[in-house]
Amino acid sequence: MPYKVDARGLSCPQPVVLAKKAVENTQEEVIEVLVDNAAARENVSRFAQSAGCVVEVTPADNDEYTVRITRGPGA
């Protein structure tokens, strides 16, 4: 079961900070970050890719997105 981070309503850089903490401090292979704006979606995706993770973005209702981060070999 993925570890979930709800970053809706937060302005940057908070969604990235929360995603980074989740990647660094959890043992789950998959982390799902919920965001509600395009800037947060892009920034969280960019962070995760730079950390060696695989990223999949799924649109949800009302301009919300789920950024699914799967740890890569070096993450």
Number of C-alpha atoms within 10 A of each C-alpha: 8 13 16 17 18 15 21 16 12 14 14 14 12 15 25 23 14 16 25 15 12 19 22 10 9 11 11 14 15 21 23 22 27 26 26 22 18 12 14 24 22 15 15 28 23 14 16 24 17 11 15 15 22 17 20 12 16 11 14 12 7 8 10 16 21 21 25 23 25 21 20 15 8 7 15
